Amino acid sequence: MARGASGKKPAKAGTKAGKSGAPAKAGRPPMKAAKPAPVGKAAPAAAKAAEAKAAPKAAAAAAGPAAAPRAPRASRGANKPTGAALPPFAGQVKYEEPLAKHTTFRIGGPAQIHFSPATPEAAAEAVAWARKEGLPWHVLGLGSNVLIRDGGFRGLVLKIGKGLDTVTNKGTIWKIGAGLPIPLLARRTADVGMAGLQRLVGVPGTVGGGVYMNAGAHGQDFGTVTQSVTLLTPAGVMEERPRKAIAFSYRRSGLDGNIVLAVTVKLEESKIDRLKGDVALMMKKRREGTPFDQPCCGSVFKNPEMMTAGRLIEKCGLKGRRVGGAEVSSMHANYMVNRGGATADDVLKLIDVVRTAVFKEFGLELELEVKVLGDAK
């Protein structure tokens, strides 16, 4: 039985991000969304927006007793702030940083403040500061599963990566920092004979984003193995939340408004050769079945119950359909690729073309999996 066959036209895709700065709720898109803005110009080339690199570090000290390690220090990009300047928290800050450089779609206008915290405490301090300043904020990992609009994000973008990517384990219990890339985690666990996440090797993104949206592939997902999640709550408090208090479901965790800092999972012992075979097979399927080597965000729509979104779109004859520089992939119809110079507005218009066609053909409203953030240009 098709879901969403209400007889109403599907909602427009070009809705605006909320002022809270928290990731958009992964629910049904509103039925009366704002009409997408006219097609804007392509996002500035990454080369034009490159920041001046920091000066080389001083040469290592002469041999002798090792000095005590120093706390991470704030590093600042070349651009000057157009508004409030972020205090010197541990990490790297850049102003008016093009987000096209930080998304797998290679699309997105500038972030007013782009901060890569070096510690969980620095992440908490930055969010507390943003709240005090009245700035919206949003978390970004490797930039998959997100479409940043062409006007960028006027607020704080918290880039979770190095510094929050540590891994510790005791037997089958693993604690993983939110900034670790999922493919790297899948390989690491397989290499030591730990089963439960190896099939996620083809999932782009970081562990934090994977937990937040309960990412999965080929019968495995984070919700199945999670024991607890380390969070920064909307109140600015770091807490350890047990699995029983997290409402995991298909591509949802119920953690809206929280920032995932780390996750503790329980894996199972298995034969290394079998797990490495799993990894190789998943990578083979990814190469043969998805445009993994082209700029894209991953799956654009969630899979309905009746049939996969890709199959529905393919049945509508939309493979290869283009709007500006955005194209429905000829390899996998639930992927849209940036063929060069695509804008977020191109993608949003193409999303509406696809949803309208599927609704007319099947009476089914496709639900977005990709998160749309930022402002129109």
SULTA-V675628 format. One record per pair of residues at least 12 apart in sequence whose ideal C-beta (glycine too) atoms are under 7 Angstrom apart, sorted by the first residue. I is the first residue (numbers start at 1). GAP is how many residues later the second one is. Records with the same first field share a line. If there is no record, write none. Layout:
I: GAP ; GAP
//
This chain:
2: 304 ; 360 ; 361 ; 362
3: 301 ; 302 ; 361
4: 360 ; 361
5: 358 ; 359
8: 23
9: 350
10: 345 ; 346 ; 349 ; 355
11: 18 ; 19 ; 20 ; 21 ; 22
12: 21 ; 22 ; 23 ; 24 ; 340
13: 23 ; 335 ; 338 ; 339 ; 355 ; 359
14: 19 ; 20 ; 21 ; 22 ; 23 ; 334
15: 14 ; 15 ; 18 ; 19 ; 357
16: 18 ; 359
17: 356 ; 357
19: 117
20: 116
21: 115 ; 116 ; 117 ; 134
22: 234 ; 235
23: 115 ; 116 ; 189 ; 233 ; 348
24: 347 ; 348 ; 349
25: 231
26: 187 ; 225 ; 226
28: 339
29: 338 ; 339
36: 309 ; 312 ; 313 ; 316
37: 308 ; 339 ; 340
39: 285 ; 304 ; 306 ; 307
40: 110 ; 303 ; 305 ; 337
41: 302
42: 283 ; 299 ; 301
43: 55 ; 57 ; 64 ; 65 ; 66 ; 107 ; 300
44: 54
46: 52 ; 54 ; 55
49: 49 ; 52
51: 26 ; 27 ; 28 ; 43
52: 26
54: 21
71: 19
72: 18 ; 19 ; 46 ; 47
73: 17
74: 14 ; 15 ; 16 ; 17 ; 19
75: 17
76: 17
77: 16 ; 17 ; 18 ; 20
79: 15 ; 16 ; 17
80: 15
81: 14
82: 13 ; 14 ; 30
83: 29
84: 49
86: 27 ; 29 ; 40 ; 43
87: 42
89: 28 ; 33 ; 36 ; 37
90: 27 ; 28 ; 29 ; 32
91: 24 ; 25 ; 26 ; 27 ; 31 ; 72
92: 24
93: 20 ; 21 ; 22
94: 20
95: 17 ; 18
96: 14 ; 16
97: 13 ; 14 ; 17
98: 12
99: 12 ; 49 ; 53 ; 54 ; 58
102: 38 ; 41 ; 57
103: 40 ; 43 ; 45
104: 38 ; 39 ; 40 ; 100 ; 191 ; 192 ; 193
105: 42 ; 190 ; 191 ; 192 ; 233
106: 189 ; 232
107: 40 ; 41 ; 231 ; 235 ; 236 ; 237 ; 240
108: 40 ; 44 ; 236 ; 266
109: 39 ; 40 ; 41 ; 42 ; 43 ; 265 ; 268
110: 42
111: 41 ; 42 ; 46
112: 41 ; 42 ; 43
113: 43 ; 44
114: 43 ; 45
115: 41 ; 43 ; 44
116: 43 ; 45
117: 41 ; 46 ; 47
118: 45
119: 44
120: 44 ; 118 ; 141
123: 35 ; 109 ; 136 ; 138
124: 108 ; 112 ; 114
126: 30 ; 32
127: 31 ; 105 ; 109
128: 108
130: 25 ; 26
135: 20 ; 21
136: 19
137: 18 ; 19 ; 21
138: 15 ; 19 ; 235
139: 19 ; 21 ; 120
140: 17 ; 18 ; 19
141: 19 ; 64 ; 65 ; 67 ; 68
142: 39 ; 62 ; 63 ; 64
144: 60 ; 61 ; 153 ; 154
145: 60 ; 64 ; 68 ; 152 ; 153 ; 224 ; 225 ; 226
146: 151 ; 224 ; 225 ; 227
147: 150 ; 197 ; 200 ; 223 ; 225
148: 196 ; 225 ; 226
149: 195 ; 223 ; 224 ; 225 ; 226 ; 227
150: 193 ; 194 ; 195 ; 226 ; 227
151: 223 ; 224 ; 225 ; 226
152: 222 ; 223
153: 220 ; 221
154: 221
160: 18 ; 19 ; 46 ; 48
161: 18
162: 17
163: 16
164: 13 ; 14 ; 15 ; 97
165: 12 ; 14 ; 15
167: 13 ; 21
172: 22 ; 94 ; 95 ; 96 ; 97
173: 91 ; 93
174: 91 ; 93
175: 87 ; 89
176: 31 ; 86 ; 87 ; 89
177: 30 ; 85
178: 28 ; 29 ; 30 ; 82 ; 83 ; 84
179: 27 ; 29
180: 26 ; 27
181: 25
182: 18 ; 21 ; 23 ; 24 ; 25 ; 28 ; 33
183: 18
185: 12 ; 22
186: 12 ; 14 ; 15 ; 93
187: 14 ; 92
189: 78
190: 85 ; 86 ; 88 ; 89
191: 81
193: 76 ; 77 ; 78 ; 79 ; 82
194: 73 ; 75
195: 72 ; 73 ; 75 ; 80
196: 24 ; 29 ; 69 ; 71 ; 72
197: 23 ; 28 ; 70
198: 77 ; 80 ; 81
199: 18 ; 19 ; 20 ; 21 ; 79 ; 83
200: 15 ; 16 ; 17 ; 20
201: 78 ; 81 ; 82
202: 15 ; 80 ; 81 ; 84
203: 12 ; 14
204: 94
207: 56
208: 52
210: 12
211: 15 ; 18 ; 42 ; 49 ; 52
212: 41 ; 43 ; 48
213: 38 ; 39 ; 40
214: 34 ; 37 ; 38 ; 39
218: 64
222: 41
223: 25 ; 30
225: 40 ; 41 ; 42
226: 17 ; 20 ; 37 ; 39
227: 16 ; 37 ; 38 ; 39
228: 12 ; 13 ; 14 ; 15 ; 36
229: 12 ; 17 ; 31 ; 34
230: 31 ; 32
231: 24 ; 27 ; 28 ; 29 ; 30
232: 26 ; 27 ; 29
233: 25
234: 23 ; 24
238: 23
251: 51 ; 118
289: 42 ; 43
290: 41 ; 42 ; 45
291: 38 ; 40 ; 41 ; 44 ; 46
294: 43
295: 42 ; 43
296: 39 ; 40 ; 41 ; 42
297: 73
299: 35 ; 36 ; 70
300: 34 ; 35 ; 36 ; 51 ; 68 ; 69 ; 70
301: 33 ; 65 ; 66 ; 67 ; 68
302: 65 ; 67
304: 60
309: 25 ; 57
310: 22 ; 23 ; 24
312: 46 ; 50
313: 15 ; 20 ; 21 ; 41 ; 45
314: 19
315: 46
316: 41 ; 42 ; 45
318: 15 ; 36 ; 39
319: 14
321: 29 ; 32
323: 23 ; 26 ; 27 ; 30
324: 18 ; 19 ; 22
325: 13 ; 14 ; 15 ; 16 ; 17 ; 21
326: 12 ; 16 ; 20 ; 21 ; 24
327: 12
328: 22 ; 26
336: 14
//
